[in-house]
Amino acid sequence: MEISNVNVLYVDDEFLNLRSFELLFKGKFKIYTATNGFDAIEILKKNNISVIISDHKMPKISGVDLLRQVKELKLKNILPIIHSGFLEDEEVQTALKEGTAKYCLDKPLNEFKLIEIIKEFAKSLQIQT
């Protein structure tokens, strides 16, 4: 699977972060955005999302709680990533240990690291099919 065929959902309650993500990765893969966990779940239900990247500190539902809900949906072939400036946060570390999140990316987002992660994931999907 080519990286340009990967559908990525980026969830963040800050508009500037959403816009920056869109501008940074425009043309590299298909981007969906949501400002909260509730909208993210609706997007996941209606679209074939391969990667979800969620900010951790959000109002109403944290990124980790969102990824737990995603896990409960039992969607196949989806890569959950938490995006946080608090890598040592206990909730984030627990999410990584229990497999709720496969990766935790520090803020500011490292563009090259994310692209490498998505390339590896796309390659693993290609091997599975």
Backbone as XML, in Angstrom:
<?xml version="1.0"?>
<chain id="A" units="angstrom">
  <residue number="1" name="MET">
    <atom name="N" x="0.848" y="-1.185" z="0.000"/>
    <atom name="CA" x="0.000" y="0.000" z="0.000"/>
    <atom name="C" x="0.890" y="1.244" z="0.000"/>
  </residue>
  <residue number="2" name="GLU">
    <atom name="N" x="0.620" y="2.132" z="-0.910"/>
    <atom name="CA" x="1.351" y="3.399" z="-0.973"/>
    <atom name="C" x="0.901" y="4.301" z="0.170"/>
  </residue>
  <residue number="3" name="ILE">
    <atom name="N" x="1.812" y="5.094" z="0.689"/>
    <atom name="CA" x="1.476" y="6.001" z="1.794"/>
    <atom name="C" x="0.388" y="6.997" z="1.376"/>
  </residue>
  <residue number="4" name="SER">
    <atom name="N" x="0.339" y="7.355" z="0.089"/>
    <atom name="CA" x="-0.681" y="8.296" z="-0.383"/>
    <atom name="C" x="-2.089" y="7.707" z="-0.308"/>
  </residue>
  <residue number="5" name="ASN">
    <atom name="N" x="-2.191" y="6.386" z="-0.182"/>
    <atom name="CA" x="-3.490" y="5.719" z="-0.052"/>
    <atom name="C" x="-3.924" y="5.544" z="1.401"/>
  </residue>
  <residue number="6" name="VAL">
    <atom name="N" x="-3.106" y="5.972" z="2.333"/>
    <atom name="CA" x="-3.415" y="5.823" z="3.754"/>
    <atom name="C" x="-4.310" y="6.983" z="4.202"/>
  </residue>
  <residue number="7" name="ASN">
    <atom name="N" x="-5.407" y="6.637" z="4.880"/>
    <atom name="CA" x="-6.311" y="7.637" z="5.444"/>
    <atom name="C" x="-5.932" y="7.871" z="6.903"/>
  </residue>
  <residue number="8" name="VAL">
    <atom name="N" x="-5.590" y="9.121" z="7.218"/>
    <atom name="CA" x="-5.133" y="9.480" z="8.550"/>
    <atom name="C" x="-6.137" y="10.436" z="9.190"/>
  </residue>
  <residue number="9" name="LEU">
    <atom name="N" x="-6.545" y="10.105" z="10.404"/>
    <atom name="CA" x="-7.422" y="10.976" z="11.197"/>
    <atom name="C" x="-6.581" y="11.620" z="12.288"/>
  </residue>
  <residue number="10" name="TYR">
    <atom name="N" x="-6.535" y="12.944" z="12.276"/>
    <atom name="CA" x="-5.789" y="13.703" z="13.291"/>
    <atom name="C" x="-6.799" y="14.408" z="14.188"/>
  </residue>
  <residue number="11" name="VAL">
    <atom name="N" x="-6.696" y="14.182" z="15.499"/>
    <atom name="CA" x="-7.656" y="14.733" z="16.455"/>
    <atom name="C" x="-6.927" y="15.661" z="17.412"/>
  </residue>
  <residue number="12" name="ASP">
    <atom name="N" x="-7.384" y="16.902" z="17.469"/>
    <atom name="CA" x="-6.786" y="17.895" z="18.365"/>
    <atom name="C" x="-7.822" y="18.977" z="18.606"/>
  </residue>
  <residue number="13" name="ASP">
    <atom name="N" x="-7.902" y="19.460" z="19.818"/>
    <atom name="CA" x="-8.888" y="20.481" z="20.145"/>
    <atom name="C" x="-8.409" y="21.886" z="19.758"/>
  </residue>
  <residue number="14" name="GLU">
    <atom name="N" x="-7.171" y="22.011" z="19.333"/>
    <atom name="CA" x="-6.637" y="23.321" z="18.943"/>
    <atom name="C" x="-6.600" y="23.443" z="17.424"/>
  </residue>
  <residue number="15" name="PHE">
    <atom name="N" x="-7.355" y="24.413" z="16.910"/>
    <atom name="CA" x="-7.480" y="24.604" z="15.466"/>
    <atom name="C" x="-6.119" y="24.801" z="14.798"/>
  </residue>
  <residue number="16" name="LEU">
    <atom name="N" x="-5.237" y="25.564" z="15.429"/>
    <atom name="CA" x="-3.929" y="25.835" z="14.834"/>
    <atom name="C" x="-3.135" y="24.545" z="14.618"/>
  </residue>
  <residue number="17" name="ASN">
    <atom name="N" x="-3.235" y="23.613" z="15.553"/>
    <atom name="CA" x="-2.556" y="22.324" z="15.398"/>
    <atom name="C" x="-3.149" y="21.518" z="14.238"/>
  </residue>
  <residue number="18" name="LEU">
    <atom name="N" x="-4.472" y="21.538" z="14.121"/>
    <atom name="CA" x="-5.135" y="20.829" z="13.017"/>
    <atom name="C" x="-4.695" y="21.410" z="11.672"/>
  </residue>
  <residue number="19" name="ARG">
    <atom name="N" x="-4.703" y="22.723" z="11.583"/>
    <atom name="CA" x="-4.332" y="23.390" z="10.331"/>
    <atom name="C" x="-2.865" y="23.130" z="9.985"/>
  </residue>
  <residue number="20" name="SER">
    <atom name="N" x="-2.005" y="23.185" z="10.992"/>
    <atom name="CA" x="-0.576" y="22.921" z="10.770"/>
    <atom name="C" x="-0.368" y="21.505" z="10.256"/>
  </residue>
  <residue number="21" name="PHE">
    <atom name="N" x="-1.087" y="20.547" z="10.830"/>
    <atom name="CA" x="-0.984" y="19.154" z="10.405"/>
    <atom name="C" x="-1.399" y="19.020" z="8.942"/>
  </residue>
  <residue number="22" name="GLU">
    <atom name="N" x="-2.524" y="19.650" z="8.605"/>
    <atom name="CA" x="-3.017" y="19.591" z="7.222"/>
    <atom name="C" x="-1.998" y="20.178" z="6.241"/>
  </residue>
  <residue number="23" name="LEU">
    <atom name="N" x="-1.416" y="21.302" z="6.588"/>
    <atom name="CA" x="-0.451" y="21.947" z="5.700"/>
    <atom name="C" x="0.841" y="21.140" z="5.587"/>
  </residue>
  <residue number="24" name="LEU">
    <atom name="N" x="1.278" y="20.565" z="6.690"/>
    <atom name="CA" x="2.523" y="19.811" z="6.723"/>
    <atom name="C" x="2.439" y="18.526" z="5.903"/>
  </residue>
  <residue number="25" name="PHE">
    <atom name="N" x="1.285" y="17.861" z="5.950"/>
    <atom name="CA" x="1.163" y="16.542" z="5.322"/>
    <atom name="C" x="0.274" y="16.519" z="4.082"/>
  </residue>
  <residue number="26" name="LYS">
    <atom name="N" x="-0.177" y="17.685" z="3.641"/>
    <atom name="CA" x="-1.023" y="17.765" z="2.446"/>
    <atom name="C" x="-0.327" y="17.082" z="1.267"/>
  </residue>
  <residue number="27" name="GLY">
    <atom name="N" x="-1.051" y="16.173" z="0.605"/>
    <atom name="CA" x="-0.511" y="15.472" z="-0.545"/>
    <atom name="C" x="0.269" y="14.215" z="-0.206"/>
  </residue>
  <residue number="28" name="LYS">
    <atom name="N" x="0.618" y="14.046" z="1.046"/>
    <atom name="CA" x="1.376" y="12.847" z="1.439"/>
    <atom name="C" x="0.434" y="11.675" z="1.722"/>
  </residue>
  <residue number="29" name="PHE">
    <atom name="N" x="-0.708" y="11.963" z="2.337"/>
    <atom name="CA" x="-1.751" y="10.981" z="2.581"/>
    <atom name="C" x="-3.074" y="11.718" z="2.732"/>
  </residue>
  <residue number="30" name="LYS">
    <atom name="N" x="-4.172" y="10.968" z="2.739"/>
    <atom name="CA" x="-5.510" y="11.564" z="2.883"/>
    <atom name="C" x="-5.715" y="11.923" z="4.347"/>
  </residue>
  <residue number="31" name="ILE">
    <atom name="N" x="-6.078" y="13.169" z="4.602"/>
    <atom name="CA" x="-6.195" y="13.672" z="5.974"/>
    <atom name="C" x="-7.646" y="13.966" z="6.331"/>
  </residue>
  <residue number="32" name="TYR">
    <atom name="N" x="-8.042" y="13.446" z="7.483"/>
    <atom name="CA" x="-9.310" y="13.787" z="8.115"/>
    <atom name="C" x="-8.954" y="14.443" z="9.439"/>
  </residue>
  <residue number="33" name="THR">
    <atom name="N" x="-9.767" y="15.392" z="9.887"/>
    <atom name="CA" x="-9.497" y="16.030" z="11.175"/>
    <atom name="C" x="-10.768" y="16.095" z="12.007"/>
  </residue>
  <residue number="34" name="ALA">
    <atom name="N" x="-10.555" y="16.120" z="13.314"/>
    <atom name="CA" x="-11.660" y="16.279" z="14.259"/>
    <atom name="C" x="-11.151" y="17.095" z="15.441"/>
  </residue>
  <residue number="35" name="THR">
    <atom name="N" x="-12.045" y="17.882" z="16.026"/>
    <atom name="CA" x="-11.661" y="18.717" z="17.168"/>
    <atom name="C" x="-11.964" y="18.060" z="18.507"/>
  </residue>
  <residue number="36" name="ASN">
    <atom name="N" x="-12.591" y="16.880" z="18.467"/>
    <atom name="CA" x="-12.895" y="16.184" z="19.722"/>
    <atom name="C" x="-13.109" y="14.698" z="19.457"/>
  </residue>
  <residue number="37" name="GLY">
    <atom name="N" x="-13.129" y="13.934" z="20.533"/>
    <atom name="CA" x="-13.257" y="12.487" z="20.428"/>
    <atom name="C" x="-14.583" y="12.020" z="19.864"/>
  </residue>
  <residue number="38" name="PHE">
    <atom name="N" x="-15.639" y="12.743" z="20.154"/>
    <atom name="CA" x="-16.956" y="12.335" z="19.673"/>
    <atom name="C" x="-17.041" y="12.433" z="18.149"/>
  </residue>
  <residue number="39" name="ASP">
    <atom name="N" x="-16.534" y="13.540" z="17.599"/>
    <atom name="CA" x="-16.511" y="13.688" z="16.136"/>
    <atom name="C" x="-15.575" y="12.656" z="15.513"/>
  </residue>
  <residue number="40" name="ALA">
    <atom name="N" x="-14.474" y="12.368" z="16.186"/>
    <atom name="CA" x="-13.515" y="11.379" z="15.676"/>
    <atom name="C" x="-14.164" y="10.012" z="15.529"/>
  </residue>
  <residue number="41" name="ILE">
    <atom name="N" x="-14.943" y="9.602" z="16.507"/>
    <atom name="CA" x="-15.626" y="8.299" z="16.442"/>
    <atom name="C" x="-16.565" y="8.257" z="15.239"/>
  </residue>
  <residue number="42" name="GLU">
    <atom name="N" x="-17.291" y="9.338" z="15.001"/>
    <atom name="CA" x="-18.198" y="9.389" z="13.848"/>
    <atom name="C" x="-17.422" y="9.276" z="12.535"/>
  </residue>
  <residue number="43" name="ILE">
    <atom name="N" x="-16.292" y="9.957" z="12.440"/>
    <atom name="CA" x="-15.465" y="9.871" z="11.233"/>
    <atom name="C" x="-14.962" y="8.445" z="11.051"/>
  </residue>
  <residue number="44" name="LEU">
    <atom name="N" x="-14.548" y="7.809" z="12.128"/>
    <atom name="CA" x="-14.067" y="6.423" z="12.054"/>
    <atom name="C" x="-15.149" y="5.472" z="11.571"/>
  </residue>
  <residue number="45" name="LYS">
    <atom name="N" x="-16.371" y="5.688" z="12.009"/>
    <atom name="CA" x="-17.481" y="4.813" z="11.621"/>
    <atom name="C" x="-17.853" y="4.970" z="10.149"/>
  </residue>
  <residue number="46" name="LYS">
    <atom name="N" x="-17.607" y="6.157" z="9.580"/>
    <atom name="CA" x="-18.049" y="6.445" z="8.217"/>
    <atom name="C" x="-16.946" y="6.336" z="7.169"/>
  </residue>
  <residue number="47" name="ASN">
    <atom name="N" x="-15.695" y="6.215" z="7.608"/>
    <atom name="CA" x="-14.575" y="6.223" z="6.669"/>
    <atom name="C" x="-13.606" y="5.093" z="6.972"/>
  </residue>
  <residue number="48" name="ASN">
    <atom name="N" x="-12.845" y="4.719" z="5.993"/>
    <atom name="CA" x="-11.858" y="3.657" z="6.139"/>
    <atom name="C" x="-10.534" y="4.271" z="6.611"/>
  </residue>
  <residue number="49" name="ILE">
    <atom name="N" x="-10.452" y="4.567" z="7.893"/>
    <atom name="CA" x="-9.274" y="5.210" z="8.478"/>
    <atom name="C" x="-8.243" y="4.140" z="8.817"/>
  </residue>
  <residue number="50" name="SER">
    <atom name="N" x="-6.995" y="4.397" z="8.454"/>
    <atom name="CA" x="-5.904" y="3.464" z="8.731"/>
    <atom name="C" x="-5.078" y="3.882" z="9.940"/>
  </residue>
  <residue number="51" name="VAL">
    <atom name="N" x="-4.964" y="5.198" z="10.158"/>
    <atom name="CA" x="-4.146" y="5.725" z="11.249"/>
    <atom name="C" x="-4.943" y="6.793" z="11.977"/>
  </residue>
  <residue number="52" name="ILE">
    <atom name="N" x="-4.981" y="6.706" z="13.314"/>
    <atom name="CA" x="-5.574" y="7.778" z="14.111"/>
    <atom name="C" x="-4.491" y="8.319" z="15.027"/>
  </residue>
  <residue number="53" name="ILE">
    <atom name="N" x="-4.338" y="9.630" z="14.976"/>
    <atom name="CA" x="-3.375" y="10.333" z="15.819"/>
    <atom name="C" x="-4.187" y="11.284" z="16.674"/>
  </residue>
  <residue number="54" name="SER">
    <atom name="N" x="-4.093" y="11.126" z="17.987"/>
    <atom name="CA" x="-4.892" y="11.962" z="18.864"/>
    <atom name="C" x="-4.030" y="12.700" z="19.880"/>
  </residue>
  <residue number="55" name="ASP">
    <atom name="N" x="-4.310" y="13.986" z="20.011"/>
    <atom name="CA" x="-3.738" y="14.773" z="21.095"/>
    <atom name="C" x="-4.199" y="14.125" z="22.402"/>
  </residue>
  <residue number="56" name="HIS">
    <atom name="N" x="-3.369" y="14.199" z="23.420"/>
    <atom name="CA" x="-3.749" y="13.568" z="24.687"/>
    <atom name="C" x="-4.625" y="14.478" z="25.535"/>
  </residue>
  <residue number="57" name="LYS">
    <atom name="N" x="-4.199" y="15.695" z="25.749"/>
    <atom name="CA" x="-4.905" y="16.617" z="26.648"/>
    <atom name="C" x="-5.987" y="17.373" z="25.883"/>
  </residue>
  <residue number="58" name="MET">
    <atom name="N" x="-7.204" y="16.842" z="25.958"/>
    <atom name="CA" x="-8.347" y="17.491" z="25.319"/>
    <atom name="C" x="-9.502" y="17.535" z="26.316"/>
  </residue>
  <residue number="59" name="PRO">
    <atom name="N" x="-10.395" y="18.517" z="26.179"/>
    <atom name="CA" x="-11.556" y="18.573" z="27.073"/>
    <atom name="C" x="-12.543" y="17.436" z="26.798"/>
  </residue>
  <residue number="60" name="LYS">
    <atom name="N" x="-13.304" y="17.076" z="27.781"/>
    <atom name="CA" x="-14.368" y="16.059" z="27.734"/>
    <atom name="C" x="-13.847" y="14.638" z="27.616"/>
  </residue>
  <residue number="61" name="ILE">
    <atom name="N" x="-13.014" y="14.361" z="26.623"/>
    <atom name="CA" x="-12.478" y="13.010" z="26.460"/>
    <atom name="C" x="-11.000" y="13.134" z="26.065"/>
  </residue>
  <residue number="62" name="SER">
    <atom name="N" x="-10.157" y="12.503" z="26.844"/>
    <atom name="CA" x="-8.718" y="12.578" z="26.556"/>
    <atom name="C" x="-8.381" y="11.731" z="25.336"/>
  </residue>
  <residue number="63" name="GLY">
    <atom name="N" x="-7.205" y="11.952" z="24.797"/>
    <atom name="CA" x="-6.752" y="11.157" z="23.666"/>
    <atom name="C" x="-6.666" y="9.679" z="23.995"/>
  </residue>
  <residue number="64" name="VAL">
    <atom name="N" x="-6.192" y="9.371" z="25.197"/>
    <atom name="CA" x="-6.101" y="7.966" z="25.609"/>
    <atom name="C" x="-7.494" y="7.348" z="25.704"/>
  </residue>
  <residue number="65" name="ASP">
    <atom name="N" x="-8.438" y="8.081" z="26.277"/>
    <atom name="CA" x="-9.808" y="7.553" z="26.363"/>
    <atom name="C" x="-10.408" y="7.360" z="24.973"/>
  </residue>
  <residue number="66" name="LEU">
    <atom name="N" x="-10.107" y="8.280" z="24.068"/>
    <atom name="CA" x="-10.570" y="8.132" z="22.685"/>
    <atom name="C" x="-9.994" y="6.856" z="22.078"/>
  </residue>
  <residue number="67" name="LEU">
    <atom name="N" x="-8.705" y="6.637" z="22.233"/>
    <atom name="CA" x="-8.087" y="5.444" z="21.653"/>
    <atom name="C" x="-8.618" y="4.169" z="22.295"/>
  </residue>
  <residue number="68" name="ARG">
    <atom name="N" x="-9.014" y="4.236" z="23.556"/>
    <atom name="CA" x="-9.652" y="3.071" z="24.198"/>
    <atom name="C" x="-10.995" y="2.780" z="23.524"/>
  </residue>
  <residue number="69" name="GLN">
    <atom name="N" x="-11.748" y="3.822" z="23.219"/>
    <atom name="CA" x="-13.027" y="3.633" z="22.522"/>
    <atom name="C" x="-12.804" y="3.069" z="21.125"/>
  </residue>
  <residue number="70" name="VAL">
    <atom name="N" x="-11.769" y="3.537" z="20.467"/>
    <atom name="CA" x="-11.435" y="3.028" z="19.127"/>
    <atom name="C" x="-11.117" y="1.540" z="19.227"/>
  </residue>
  <residue number="71" name="LYS">
    <atom name="N" x="-10.358" y="1.160" z="20.235"/>
    <atom name="CA" x="-10.001" y="-0.247" z="20.440"/>
    <atom name="C" x="-11.250" y="-1.103" z="20.646"/>
  </residue>
  <residue number="72" name="GLU">
    <atom name="N" x="-12.227" y="-0.560" z="21.384"/>
    <atom name="CA" x="-13.482" y="-1.282" z="21.640"/>
    <atom name="C" x="-14.302" y="-1.463" z="20.370"/>
  </residue>
  <residue number="73" name="LEU">
    <atom name="N" x="-14.120" y="-0.593" z="19.382"/>
    <atom name="CA" x="-14.843" y="-0.731" z="18.117"/>
    <atom name="C" x="-14.356" y="-1.930" z="17.311"/>
  </residue>
  <residue number="74" name="LYS">
    <atom name="N" x="-13.170" y="-2.448" z="17.672"/>
    <atom name="CA" x="-12.572" y="-3.615" z="17.018"/>
    <atom name="C" x="-12.417" y="-3.412" z="15.510"/>
  </residue>
  <residue number="75" name="LEU">
    <atom name="N" x="-11.979" y="-2.218" z="15.150"/>
    <atom name="CA" x="-11.703" y="-1.928" z="13.749"/>
    <atom name="C" x="-10.417" y="-2.640" z="13.351"/>
  </residue>
  <residue number="76" name="LYS">
    <atom name="N" x="-10.403" y="-3.177" z="12.149"/>
    <atom name="CA" x="-9.216" y="-3.899" z="11.694"/>
    <atom name="C" x="-8.250" y="-2.940" z="11.006"/>
  </residue>
  <residue number="77" name="ASN">
    <atom name="N" x="-6.984" y="-3.262" z="11.127"/>
    <atom name="CA" x="-5.927" y="-2.536" z="10.428"/>
    <atom name="C" x="-5.948" y="-1.032" z="10.692"/>
  </residue>
  <residue number="78" name="ILE">
    <atom name="N" x="-5.985" y="-0.677" z="11.968"/>
    <atom name="CA" x="-5.914" y="0.735" z="12.335"/>
    <atom name="C" x="-4.763" y="0.920" z="13.318"/>
  </residue>
  <residue number="79" name="LEU">
    <atom name="N" x="-3.965" y="1.938" z="13.070"/>
    <atom name="CA" x="-2.808" y="2.231" z="13.895"/>
    <atom name="C" x="-3.137" y="3.402" z="14.807"/>
  </residue>
  <residue number="80" name="PRO">
    <atom name="N" x="-3.204" y="3.167" z="16.138"/>
    <atom name="CA" x="-3.494" y="4.244" z="17.083"/>
    <atom name="C" x="-2.212" y="4.890" z="17.619"/>
  </residue>
  <residue number="81" name="ILE">
    <atom name="N" x="-2.161" y="6.218" z="17.510"/>
    <atom name="CA" x="-0.997" y="6.982" z="17.964"/>
    <atom name="C" x="-1.465" y="8.104" z="18.874"/>
  </residue>
  <residue number="82" name="ILE">
    <atom name="N" x="-0.794" y="8.268" z="19.999"/>
    <atom name="CA" x="-1.081" y="9.384" z="20.900"/>
    <atom name="C" x="-0.035" y="10.469" z="20.641"/>
  </residue>
  <residue number="83" name="HIS">
    <atom name="N" x="-0.474" y="11.703" z="20.642"/>
    <atom name="CA" x="0.413" y="12.844" z="20.401"/>
    <atom name="C" x="0.374" y="13.714" z="21.652"/>
  </residue>
  <residue number="84" name="SER">
    <atom name="N" x="1.510" y="13.800" z="22.331"/>
    <atom name="CA" x="1.491" y="14.459" z="23.632"/>
    <atom name="C" x="2.815" y="15.133" z="23.950"/>
  </residue>
  <residue number="85" name="GLY">
    <atom name="N" x="2.723" y="16.217" z="24.662"/>
    <atom name="CA" x="3.907" y="16.860" z="25.211"/>
    <atom name="C" x="4.250" y="16.278" z="26.571"/>
  </residue>
  <residue number="86" name="PHE">
    <atom name="N" x="3.495" y="15.268" z="26.974"/>
    <atom name="CA" x="3.670" y="14.651" z="28.294"/>
    <atom name="C" x="3.954" y="13.163" z="28.138"/>
  </residue>
  <residue number="87" name="LEU">
    <atom name="N" x="5.114" y="12.846" z="27.583"/>
    <atom name="CA" x="5.449" y="11.446" z="27.300"/>
    <atom name="C" x="5.520" y="10.586" z="28.552"/>
  </residue>
  <residue number="88" name="GLU">
    <atom name="N" x="5.864" y="11.192" z="29.672"/>
    <atom name="CA" x="5.992" y="10.431" z="30.912"/>
    <atom name="C" x="4.674" y="10.347" z="31.689"/>
  </residue>
  <residue number="89" name="ASP">
    <atom name="N" x="3.619" y="10.923" z="31.159"/>
    <atom name="CA" x="2.307" y="10.874" z="31.799"/>
    <atom name="C" x="1.914" y="9.418" z="32.054"/>
  </residue>
  <residue number="90" name="GLU">
    <atom name="N" x="1.449" y="9.125" z="33.250"/>
    <atom name="CA" x="1.114" y="7.751" z="33.630"/>
    <atom name="C" x="0.050" y="7.150" z="32.715"/>
  </residue>
  <residue number="91" name="GLU">
    <atom name="N" x="-0.959" y="7.936" z="32.368"/>
    <atom name="CA" x="-2.032" y="7.438" z="31.498"/>
    <atom name="C" x="-1.485" y="7.092" z="30.106"/>
  </residue>
  <residue number="92" name="VAL">
    <atom name="N" x="-0.585" y="7.912" z="29.604"/>
    <atom name="CA" x="0.028" y="7.655" z="28.298"/>
    <atom name="C" x="0.859" y="6.378" z="28.355"/>
  </residue>
  <residue number="93" name="GLN">
    <atom name="N" x="1.660" y="6.222" z="29.390"/>
    <atom name="CA" x="2.499" y="5.031" z="29.529"/>
    <atom name="C" x="1.652" y="3.766" z="29.658"/>
  </residue>
  <residue number="94" name="THR">
    <atom name="N" x="0.550" y="3.849" z="30.392"/>
    <atom name="CA" x="-0.365" y="2.714" z="30.522"/>
    <atom name="C" x="-0.974" y="2.354" z="29.168"/>
  </residue>
  <residue number="95" name="ALA">
    <atom name="N" x="-1.355" y="3.366" z="28.401"/>
    <atom name="CA" x="-1.939" y="3.130" z="27.075"/>
    <atom name="C" x="-0.945" y="2.408" z="26.165"/>
  </residue>
  <residue number="96" name="LEU">
    <atom name="N" x="0.309" y="2.766" z="26.251"/>
    <atom name="CA" x="1.335" y="2.094" z="25.445"/>
    <atom name="C" x="1.524" y="0.649" z="25.896"/>
  </residue>
  <residue number="97" name="LYS">
    <atom name="N" x="1.542" y="0.436" z="27.201"/>
    <atom name="CA" x="1.738" y="-0.920" z="27.728"/>
    <atom name="C" x="0.578" y="-1.845" z="27.390"/>
  </residue>
  <residue number="98" name="GLU">
    <atom name="N" x="-0.646" y="-1.328" z="27.457"/>
    <atom name="CA" x="-1.815" y="-2.170" z="27.187"/>
    <atom name="C" x="-2.154" y="-2.263" z="25.702"/>
  </residue>
  <residue number="99" name="GLY">
    <atom name="N" x="-1.420" y="-1.541" z="24.859"/>
    <atom name="CA" x="-1.651" y="-1.613" z="23.419"/>
    <atom name="C" x="-2.757" y="-0.708" z="22.906"/>
  </residue>
  <residue number="100" name="THR">
    <atom name="N" x="-3.265" y="0.161" z="23.767"/>
    <atom name="CA" x="-4.278" y="1.114" z="23.329"/>
    <atom name="C" x="-3.672" y="2.077" z="22.314"/>
  </residue>
  <residue number="101" name="ALA">
    <atom name="N" x="-2.431" y="2.465" z="22.545"/>
    <atom name="CA" x="-1.657" y="3.267" z="21.598"/>
    <atom name="C" x="-0.414" y="2.472" z="21.222"/>
  </residue>
  <residue number="102" name="LYS">
    <atom name="N" x="-0.091" y="2.456" z="19.953"/>
    <atom name="CA" x="1.114" y="1.743" z="19.494"/>
    <atom name="C" x="2.340" y="2.634" z="19.595"/>
  </residue>
  <residue number="103" name="TYR">
    <atom name="N" x="2.133" y="3.944" z="19.447"/>
    <atom name="CA" x="3.223" y="4.911" z="19.528"/>
    <atom name="C" x="2.749" y="6.129" z="20.295"/>
  </residue>
  <residue number="104" name="CYS">
    <atom name="N" x="3.711" y="6.832" z="20.878"/>
    <atom name="CA" x="3.455" y="8.145" z="21.453"/>
    <atom name="C" x="4.459" y="9.100" z="20.819"/>
  </residue>
  <residue number="105" name="LEU">
    <atom name="N" x="3.957" y="10.082" z="20.116"/>
    <atom name="CA" x="4.802" y="11.062" z="19.461"/>
    <atom name="C" x="4.816" y="12.349" z="20.272"/>
  </residue>
  <residue number="106" name="ASP">
    <atom name="N" x="6.011" y="12.843" z="20.502"/>
    <atom name="CA" x="6.217" y="14.050" z="21.290"/>
    <atom name="C" x="5.798" y="15.291" z="20.499"/>
  </residue>
  <residue number="107" name="LYS">
    <atom name="N" x="5.519" y="16.350" z="21.230"/>
    <atom name="CA" x="5.263" y="17.646" z="20.609"/>
    <atom name="C" x="6.537" y="18.460" z="20.691"/>
  </residue>
  <residue number="108" name="PRO">
    <atom name="N" x="6.888" y="19.196" z="19.676"/>
    <atom name="CA" x="6.195" y="19.294" z="18.387"/>
    <atom name="C" x="6.376" y="18.011" z="17.576"/>
  </residue>
  <residue number="109" name="LEU">
    <atom name="N" x="5.452" y="17.790" z="16.686"/>
    <atom name="CA" x="5.430" y="16.568" z="15.891"/>
    <atom name="C" x="6.641" y="16.500" z="14.959"/>
  </residue>
  <residue number="110" name="ASN">
    <atom name="N" x="7.305" y="15.360" z="14.979"/>
    <atom name="CA" x="8.432" y="15.123" z="14.089"/>
    <atom name="C" x="7.883" y="14.541" z="12.788"/>
  </residue>
  <residue number="111" name="GLU">
    <atom name="N" x="7.876" y="15.362" z="11.766"/>
    <atom name="CA" x="7.303" y="14.996" z="10.468"/>
    <atom name="C" x="7.926" y="13.714" z="9.905"/>
  </residue>
  <residue number="112" name="PHE">
    <atom name="N" x="9.226" y="13.611" z="9.980"/>
    <atom name="CA" x="9.928" y="12.465" z="9.390"/>
    <atom name="C" x="9.648" y="11.173" z="10.151"/>
  </residue>
  <residue number="113" name="LYS">
    <atom name="N" x="9.559" y="11.277" z="11.474"/>
    <atom name="CA" x="9.262" y="10.094" z="12.279"/>
    <atom name="C" x="7.856" y="9.578" z="11.963"/>
  </residue>
  <residue number="114" name="LEU">
    <atom name="N" x="6.892" y="10.486" z="11.871"/>
    <atom name="CA" x="5.526" y="10.063" z="11.563"/>
    <atom name="C" x="5.455" y="9.415" z="10.189"/>
  </residue>
  <residue number="115" name="ILE">
    <atom name="N" x="6.111" y="9.988" z="9.215"/>
    <atom name="CA" x="6.092" y="9.403" z="7.868"/>
    <atom name="C" x="6.710" y="8.012" z="7.880"/>
  </residue>
  <residue number="116" name="GLU">
    <atom name="N" x="7.793" y="7.819" z="8.599"/>
    <atom name="CA" x="8.412" y="6.492" z="8.696"/>
    <atom name="C" x="7.468" y="5.482" z="9.350"/>
  </residue>
  <residue number="117" name="ILE">
    <atom name="N" x="6.785" y="5.899" z="10.413"/>
    <atom name="CA" x="5.831" y="5.016" z="11.091"/>
    <atom name="C" x="4.712" y="4.616" z="10.129"/>
  </residue>
  <residue number="118" name="ILE">
    <atom name="N" x="4.187" y="5.583" z="9.399"/>
    <atom name="CA" x="3.090" y="5.299" z="8.466"/>
    <atom name="C" x="3.574" y="4.416" z="7.313"/>
  </residue>
  <residue number="119" name="LYS">
    <atom name="N" x="4.784" y="4.647" z="6.823"/>
    <atom name="CA" x="5.337" y="3.794" z="5.765"/>
    <atom name="C" x="5.455" y="2.346" z="6.237"/>
  </residue>
  <residue number="120" name="GLU">
    <atom name="N" x="5.962" y="2.149" z="7.443"/>
    <atom name="CA" x="6.102" y="0.791" z="7.990"/>
    <atom name="C" x="4.733" y="0.138" z="8.158"/>
  </residue>
  <residue number="121" name="PHE">
    <atom name="N" x="3.761" y="0.906" z="8.631"/>
    <atom name="CA" x="2.411" y="0.376" z="8.818"/>
    <atom name="C" x="1.801" y="0.006" z="7.464"/>
  </residue>
  <residue number="122" name="ALA">
    <atom name="N" x="1.958" y="0.882" z="6.469"/>
    <atom name="CA" x="1.431" y="0.603" z="5.126"/>
    <atom name="C" x="2.072" y="-0.652" z="4.553"/>
  </residue>
  <residue number="123" name="LYS">
    <atom name="N" x="3.362" y="-0.820" z="4.788"/>
    <atom name="CA" x="4.069" y="-2.006" z="4.314"/>
    <atom name="C" x="3.522" y="-3.257" z="4.996"/>
  </residue>
  <residue number="124" name="SER">
    <atom name="N" x="3.228" y="-3.162" z="6.296"/>
    <atom name="CA" x="2.674" y="-4.329" z="7.010"/>
    <atom name="C" x="1.284" y="-4.675" z="6.504"/>
  </residue>
  <residue number="125" name="LEU">
    <atom name="N" x="0.503" y="-3.687" z="6.108"/>
    <atom name="CA" x="-0.830" y="-3.955" z="5.549"/>
    <atom name="C" x="-0.708" y="-4.664" z="4.217"/>
  </residue>
  <residue number="126" name="GLN">
    <atom name="N" x="0.266" y="-4.280" z="3.431"/>
    <atom name="CA" x="0.486" y="-4.889" z="2.126"/>
    <atom name="C" x="0.883" y="-6.365" z="2.278"/>
  </residue>
  <residue number="127" name="ILE">
    <atom name="N" x="1.683" y="-6.666" z="3.295"/>
    <atom name="CA" x="2.101" y="-8.042" z="3.554"/>
    <atom name="C" x="0.915" y="-8.895" z="3.986"/>
  </residue>
  <residue number="128" name="GLN">
    <atom name="N" x="-0.021" y="-8.315" z="4.749"/>
    <atom name="CA" x="-1.167" y="-9.066" z="5.253"/>
    <atom name="C" x="-2.148" y="-9.434" z="4.158"/>
  </residue>
  <residue number="129" name="THR">
    <atom name="N" x="-2.225" y="-8.633" z="3.087"/>
    <atom name="CA" x="-3.233" y="-8.895" z="2.045"/>
    <atom name="C" x="-2.734" y="-9.845" z="0.995"/>
  </residue>
</chain>
